[in-house]
Structures are given as C-alpha cells and as structure tokens.
C-alpha cells in the first residue's frame, strides 16, 4: 500500500470513529508504529488532525461566523430537502416555533406555499415575510431587542415573551454539532440563550441542520444533544454518527 493510500484510509477511519490508535493502525497496515507516527505528523501539518498520546483525533472545523444575509444562499438544495421533511411532520392545527436560522427561512417558504392551517411563532424577520400572502398561517412575532446581524430578536425581552408559549414543535438551527462533548453551538451568546428558551417551550424539539454540521463548531454552547428529540437532515450521516445518535435516543429524520 502506498503512503498516500494509507493516509486516505487513516482519514476515513477518523471520520467514522472520531479517533485512532497508533498500535491499531500499525497492525492494520502492517507497518511500524514509527511509520504511523510520521503519517500522523504529516496529517497534523495539513491541519486535518490533532495528535494525542498514542494516537490522534479529527481536528474539528470552526464554523464561519457570517451574517445571515451571507448565509442565505449557501446549501440551498440541502435546506430544501430539510424543508420537505419538516412539512411532512407538521400537522394541521399545530403551533410551531421557527427560530433564527437560514434553514428555517426556507422551511417558512415551504409552509407558506402549502395549505396547512397552523400557527407559526418566530423571532426572525425573514421568517415572517413569506407568510404575508398566506391565508392559512397565523404568525406571531416575539418582539424584543432587534439584532441587525441576525435580522431577528434576541435577549431577555424576547426570552420573556417566548416563556409565555408552549408549542407543539420547535425547530432550531445550529452552527455545529459535536458528538464528542454532546454540544450544540452558535456564535452569539444572546442568540444561544434565546435558543435555550425556545427549546424549553417545545413539546417536541428538532434541530434543522445539514449533515456537514457534525464536523463544525460554533463558539457558544447553548444546549446538549440530549435536549432535542430529533435531528432533521438533508441526508443520512455516516454509520458511526447514526449509531452514536441512536445510543442517545435522538432520532434522525
């Protein structure tokens, strides 16, 4: 086996398991442990892994902190797939919460073009707009302190308003999902604290994220994976991720 092929296999193993052990790789590839250490050093220089005592872990990627307006046009097809799934589980007569999320904008557009009679509560301006021409959806805005970067309302006044509602389903966006420390992250502290309140308001709580978010991290932890009932994805993640979520009783939709 060529060195390049071995490196690819090491990365594949990391993506599946989250970590690797030098001794195990040495036996698997029938090479010396020093040879594996050189491989890991090479991958670390490339910024792919972080070496640990006796092995290595996959180096997680910091999600890019950009304005909502810049994120609207990213991964549109993935967001449409998620929106289709969300629409299929919402029942007529339900009250749902759509929080600050570019995926939730696409979900709002999908709901607005349907004929389901539901109530939507939101703290995001972009989510209110699609319902201006809908005769089937009642919209409730939380109000509060307006954040221009997020184009929505966050903070104590918004949290107080959210606390007055109990919704059938809450759909939450996230910058990153870390299965190793079980964290859900965002960038803004006030956005994160507002998400906490939304989670508490939901009888059922779902993350709405594309499958790549399992490899990214934001800077502020707002919840644990255990706090959600399900994760609605554009496509099924790898087997290791699926098994881990199943062990945590978190449904993949």
N, C-alpha and C positions, 0 to 999 in steps of 0.2 A: 504493500500500500504506500502510495506517495504521501509526502508530508502534507501537501495541500488537501488531499482527500481525508487525511486523518483529522486535520483542523476542522473541516466541514462536519465530520462525524461528532467531534467534540462539541461544536456549537449546537448541533442538532440535539445531542444529549442534554445540554444545558437548557435548551428551550423546553424540553419535555420534563426535566426533573428539577430545574432551578439550581442545582449544584452538581459538582463532580468530585471524585476522589482520585488522587494520583495513582494509588496502588491498583484500584479497579481498572483504570484506563490502561495501565501498564500491562495487566494480564489480558485485557480485551484485545489490545492491538499487538501484543507480543513484542513489546519494545521495553527498554529500560525506563525506570522511573525518572532518571535524569533527562531522557528524551522527552517525556511527557512534560516535565517542568519547563523545558525550553519551548515546547509548544504553547504552554500557558503564558509564559513570559511574552511570547510573540503576540498572542491574543490580547494580553493586557496592554501592550504598547498601542494596539489598534483601538483601544477603548471599549472592547467588546465585553471583557470580563474583569472581575476583581479577584485577585489571588487571595486565598485564605490558607491557614495552616493545614497542609495535607491535601489541598485541592483548590477549588475556585467556585465562585458563584457568578451568575449572569449579572452584568452591570446594568442596572435599570436606567432608563432614559428619563431625563427631566422634561416634562411636557412643556411646550412653548406657551408662555403667557402672552396671549394676544387679545386684542379687543374682540368683542362679539361680532362686530361688523366684518372683521377679517376672517372669522371662522365660519361664517355662514355658507360660504361657497366650497368648503372643504368636505370631502367624503359624502357628497350629496346622495349618491346611489345607496351607500350604506344606511344613511338616515332614512331614505325612502323605504328600504326593506324593514327597518325597525318600526317605522310609522304604520306599515301594513299590519304588522304583528300586534301593535298596540290597539289599532282599530278593531281587530278581531276579538280582543278580550274584553273590551268595554261593552257594557250592557246598557240598553235604553233606560233612562231614569236615574242613572248613577251620577254622583258628583265626583269629579276628579280634580287633582291638582297637577298643574304643569309648571315646574319651576324654571329658573333661568338656565337655559340650555339651548344651543343651536339645533340639537336633535328635536327638542320639544317644539321648536318653531315649525319644523316640517310635520311633526305629529299634529299640531294645531291646524295646519293647512289641510291635512288629510281628513281630519274630523269635520272641518268646515265644509268640505266638499261632499260629505256623506249626509245622510238624513237621520242620524241618530239624535234623539232628543236627550241631551244630557246638560249638566251644569259644569262649567269649567271655572276653576279658581286659579288665578295666576298672579305672580309678582313681576311679570315681564311684559313690556310694551309690545314687543314684536309678536307675542303670542295673542294679544288682544286683537290686533289688526285683522287677521284673517276672518274673524267672526263678525265683523261689521256688516257683512252681507248675508249672514246665515240666519234663517228663520227658525232653526231647530235648537240652537245652543244658547243657553243663558250664560253670560260671562260676568264674573265677579273679580274685580281688581283689589288687591290687598291695600294699595296705597303705602305710604311711608316715605322715607328719605330716598330720593331718586339718585341712582348711581349711573352717570353717563357712560362709563366704560362698559358696564354690564347691560345698559339700557333697561334697567329694572329697579325694583325697590328692595332694599335690604336693611337690616339693622333692627333696633329694639322696637320701633313703632310698627314695623312690618311683622315682626315676630309676635307682638301682642295681638295683632289682627288675625294672624294665622291660627293662634291658640284658641280662637273662638269657633273654629270649624273642625268637624270630623268628617273626612272624605272617604269615599269607598275605595278609591285607588289614588296613590300619589306616584308620579313619575319624575324621577330625579336624574339630573345629569352629573357627570363626574369627570375630572381631568385624568384620573388614574385609579387603577385597582391593584393593590399589592396583596397577593395571596400569601406572602411570607409573613407579613405582620398584620394581615387581615384588614388593612386600612382602605378607606375611600377618601380621596383627596380633591381639593380645589385650590385656587390661588388666593382668594380673598377671605380674610377672617370673617367679615360680616356676611359674606355670601355663604360661608360654611356654617355659621351659627343659624342663619335663616334656613338652610337645608335641614339642619337638626330639627327645627320646629316643624318643618313640613313632614319629615319622617314621623314625628310623634303624632301628627294629625291624621295619618293614613291608616285605615284598617288593613289595607294591603299596600306594600311599598315596593316599587320596582326601579331598578337602575335602567336607564336607557343609554347605552353606550355601544360604540363599535368595538369589535373584538381586539383591536390593537391596544385598547386602553389597559389591558392586563400587563403591558410592558412599560407603562408610563407612570410617573408620579407627579402630583402637584406638590405644593409646599405646605398646605394646611389640611390636617386630618379632621374631617367633620363627622365621620361615623365608622363603624366596623361593618364588615360584610354581613355579619350576623344580624344587623339591623334591617336588612332588606329581605323580602320574601322571594324575589326573583330578579334575574338579570335578563333584559331583552336585548339581544344582539343581532347584528346583521348576518353573522354566520357562526357556525359552531367552532369553538376554540379547540386546541389540541387535547388529546386524551387525558394528559396529566392535569390540565386545568379543569376539565369536566369531572374527573374523579375527585379532585380536591373540593370542588363546589358541592358535589353530591354528599361528601362526608360532612359538610357543613349544613346540609339540608337547605341549600339555596338552589332554587330551580333555574334552569337555563331555558329560555323561551326563544 
